[in-house]
């Protein structure tokens, strides 16, 4: 069908200005669903495949041809920067259309927000937290603001699915639709979903509409190369210096003169890498500027890094973390470099997909470092990170596989939050009303009425709620304090960081208050602290020479069962991989010999002090087994997620029998006390019995024994 003829005139002009000769496959498929059907839609295709236009052309056409009486479309993004980026991308599409686009987050001016509140129309781009606050504080205005809402676009669906933040978004959308009396269609966008069924269920969530998935049948050519570098023991100072110099020189040669992002798995590694590359550029007299992009860099410097990439001159190298992994437009990149194996296959796909925008293949150089000063680099003679890199590469390149995001089954902490959210702007509610309006929300579908009653009783006992004589539940002063906190709308913990400023403006932030004369590494440079204001908190700095390590604490995604299984397969075979350089091939073959010699492939090895266990389970299964072993062994030592040393007099069969004797209920309760339980933002307000249930359902793999080979 000729979709072009049905577009508004200004979109036709946009197509001509962009030099398009036709629509892409994913756009044709999406148009067929959005223009002809009435279901929700999941658009699953690679980076730079045209997903934005595939979703927005039908949305814009609907708003233009039949103007709604309220906001017509809601775009929800996981990052403020992504919202700003999408705002810039929509502007040329909507030129002369008179369709308003309003960005809404903490950095948007009050004037634009007031204009939308007075005359709601067009497209609203917003974060989940800002939407939550809007729905809660303006519940009486929902019909005026959203009564004719037709579309909800959720960008980077995979980034929401596996988090409480994503469940909060579903709660918020459901409340909005109930209050406004609207039934918008939902459109999800993602580049890294291989299990579309779970994403379809997530998008459909209590709406009564099915979700259809369209995907791009063509697969982009991918050029992945794994480059191995080894670093000797800490005691070998000269050897370590020589290895580091060789590694950074090779890294610099790889990125010099290219439009390229260097991805790191942590802010510390990003900072150290940027500093080292800057020194090499200076020593060679290159005018290349090395910038850093991560969550603790000021928005001004992050924007400068993005602009440098957009120029595409090859004079700017940007070292980044996950902040550039999502779909912020940074122009056409020649290549992507990854330092160390990414935490997930999804991350590998997302990062590799940032390249290849000029019609060429997606290209990544993965520098796999084995540092013998770190235990996880070399375990029993096996280069675990190298083996993991090979496993993830084969899963992505050969199987087209990425992880399935796990949706929490029993999010009691979120239920606590949503209960206060429901009560904080009202005159109280009976429990039956809370059941009807809060417990009925999709994220709580597996929580029983009895469990909710237990949570509410606990909230009363803890002084968060009080029950009036007629049964009405109200928030106490304590509940008011919790719900009036500036970060209440965020269901993740917001860490207060120390702002670092130089004479030119903000540099970024760190997590600990420094002392005067301390050295800080931030934005790829080293700074000396000149003054500190602990109340703000902030610090004034001046650039200096020297070196420093600035640490940030953050979580690390777990490893999937499938990745661990593929690692074992790779160690068990003799297959060569063309994507590895010669040092990587040699080290992999050495690792295979070491794995066979130490018994790693046999799952368990009896020793004079107990049993070495190599479970070959993902993080959840490994953690579950470790917690169980703590209950029956004298002590254990863990090397997650690879090895558990169980100090015991039992043999393997006796040990398995001992940990198999727990019932699931006892097992979950005992495990919660045997190791550190999950600590979500509001878990402290959840009674222990419910927290144990939640922990077992969402953090443990109680079927781990069934997956364990060699029982």
Beta strands, then each sheet from edge to edge (+ up, - down):
strand 1: 40-44
strand 2: 73-76
strand 3: 101-104
strand 4: 123-126
strand 5: 151-154
strand 6: 185-190
strand 7: 211-215
strand 8: 222-231
strand 9: 260-263
strand 10: 289-293
strand 11: 316-320
strand 12: 335-339
strand 13: 362-371
strand 14: 378-379
strand 15: 382-383
strand 16: 465-467
strand 17: 473-475
strand 18: 498-502
strand 19: 505-510
strand 20: 519-522
strand 21: 525-533
strand 22: 538-543
strand 23: 604-606
strand 24: 610-613
strand 25: 635-639
strand 26: 643-647
sheet 1: 3+ 4+ 2+ 5+ 6+ 1+ 7+
sheet 2: 8+ 13+ 12+ 9+ 11+ 10+
sheet 3: 14+ 15-
sheet 4: 16+ 17-
sheet 5: 19+ 18- 22- 21+ 20-
sheet 6: 23+ 24- 26+ 25-
end
